[in-house]
Amino acid sequence: MAANMPEKGAKAPDFTLKDQNGDEHSLADFAGKWLVLYFYPKDNTPGCTTEAKDFNDAMAEIERMGAKVVGVSPDSVKSHSNFCSKYDLDLILLSDPDKQVLSDYGAWQKKKMYGREYMGVQRSTVLIDPEGRVAGVWPKVRVKGHVEEVSKTLSELAG
């Protein structure tokens, strides 16, 4: 499992971040609901755009199962606002410029590319149950088929 990712059954780390409209959202806001919390590197990049559009397209089905979908990246509120407008996204996208929530959920990690090491966002997803406990963890997500995998797990767990 990725560094510091919360374990299944553990209490999900609390957070309070601003969304694309500048509104604050905390873990407590989702109490009593399932929460699909996904972490992604950057707005308007090919993989992140595909993932956001896939979650957006599946949102009605996911909400029927009693869940909300929330994305988190280090991008600014303005970047998220532009991203949502450009692709007509109804998702809540939270801005974590200090990378605190990304770190708390183990998504801020040392990465390697072309022999160079740097810190960056590891694409990952955490499913949180209505009691605020971690019910599922997907470290090192591959975009293709991921939303279907999350929906299947949610369907099995949420009944």
Protein Blocks (a to p, Z undefined) as FASTA:
>chain_A
ZZhiacehiacdddddddfkopacdfklmgoiacdddddfbghifklmmmmmmmmmmmmm
mmmnopacddddfbdfklmmmmmmmnopabdcdddfkommmmmnopaccddeehiacddd
ddddddddfkopafbdcehiafehmlmmmmmmmmmmnZZ
